[in-house]
Amino acid sequence: MSATLRQATGPAYSRILAIGGVRGENVVTNDDIAGPIDSSDEWIRQRTGIVTRRRAGADVDVLDLSEAAARDALARAGLQGADVDAVIVSTVTYFHQTPAAAAVLAERLGATPAAAFDVSAACAGYAYAIAQADALVRAGAATHVLVVGAEKMSDFIDPTDRSISFLLGDGAGAAIVGPSDTPGIGPTVWGSDGGKAQAIRQTHAWSDLREDPSLGWPTLRQDGPSVFKWAAFQMAPVAAKAMAEAGVTPADIGAFVPHQANMRIIDQMIKQLELPDTVAVARDIAETGNTSAASIPLATRRLLDEGQVRSGDLALQIGFGAGLVYAAQVVVLP
Amino acid sequence: MAYTEQEVLAGLAEIVAEETGLPTDAVALEKSFTDDLDIDSLSMMTIVTHAEDKFGVRIPDDEVKNLTTVGDAVSFITGAQA
């Protein structure tokens, strides 16, 4: 007779205990980058809402940004690295194929032997990782999960590219997810559409570069208008579904924190979602630029720091980007 | 029931007016979206999306760059109706 297997179970609920973040130290204005793309401050503001973007120095990498954001989040949660038993880093700009950034980060934080792995879901990566963290906690697989969205996008820009490079910034945001007595993370509505894999892309694969070194360093490109149409009009229903599955309405929402891709996408989504004026809308993109996986936690941190929202308020967050991939959930703010 | 060219033009003019603040009578067949109406690529995608919804047609992203004038869009939408 075989033994009956025991499966782990966890607490009924999870929540975000703290959010921290760090932006690249350098403030890069539109005038600083307009020359090589034959553009202007006015054009960039009108098209994107971006006034400045934050970029890290040459001596700072994704791990450095991750560590700074993680330490901020841990301090706000009143936890030590040793209290973390799982680390998830979402990034598309870490230079090592292996090992994962998360394992190295865990060691830096004193979190070893925490489970550690990276997520590759571009600008949706933070929301993907929050979904993972929520599941790990409620399944009893981890007690405190560190989620980091970290990008040094400036390592993959082409100063002459008019499609995406001028939008991009560097930074990292981190959240600690742990057990809760009350519901703190709503159901995640997520998905992908690999049929649009070319909409946001790397110019060429590393293997192409190996075959033909004259191709040079790969950088990012996007089909801007197509991505705008997809994001502005197809992501609003995803966000609406996240509210419905969480059992809340726009009137219950304190903050709307979409991925900070373009101010005009944000404005169109607000219109589509018919959010009331009472909802604080994250517009961190104006000063920080598009920091991919870092944008949602950084934008949330700003809303909290500026007193636009308070602990306990509900935030509707949605990430969307290269893949194409997307994920949305309603969370209780720490 | 298919929309006539005149109905498509009238409906499109309303959509363009809503997006740009221009008066509907500024939206004439010979007008260029970019040169005459000052509509950028992102506003154009907003207009296209609303036109798809209003007229029940699909305007592929790759097709949008061929819609130079209001007349081009009216012709495409009229022809795309099943």
Chai-1 contact restraints between the chains, C-beta under 6 A:
chainA,res_idxA,chainB,res_idxB,connection_type,confidence,min_distance_angstrom,max_distance_angstrom,comment,restraint_id
A,P225,B,S41,contact,1.0,0.0,6.0,A-B,restraint_1
A,P225,B,M45,contact,1.0,0.0,6.0,A-B,restraint_2
A,S226,B,D61,contact,1.0,0.0,6.0,A-B,restraint_3
A,F228,B,L42,contact,1.0,0.0,6.0,A-B,restraint_4
A,F228,B,M45,contact,1.0,0.0,6.0,A-B,restraint_5
A,K229,B,M45,contact,1.0,0.0,6.0,A-B,restraint_6
A,K229,B,T49,contact,1.0,0.0,6.0,A-B,restraint_7
A,F233,B,T49,contact,1.0,0.0,6.0,A-B,restraint_8
A,R264,B,L42,contact,1.0,0.0,6.0,A-B,restraint_9
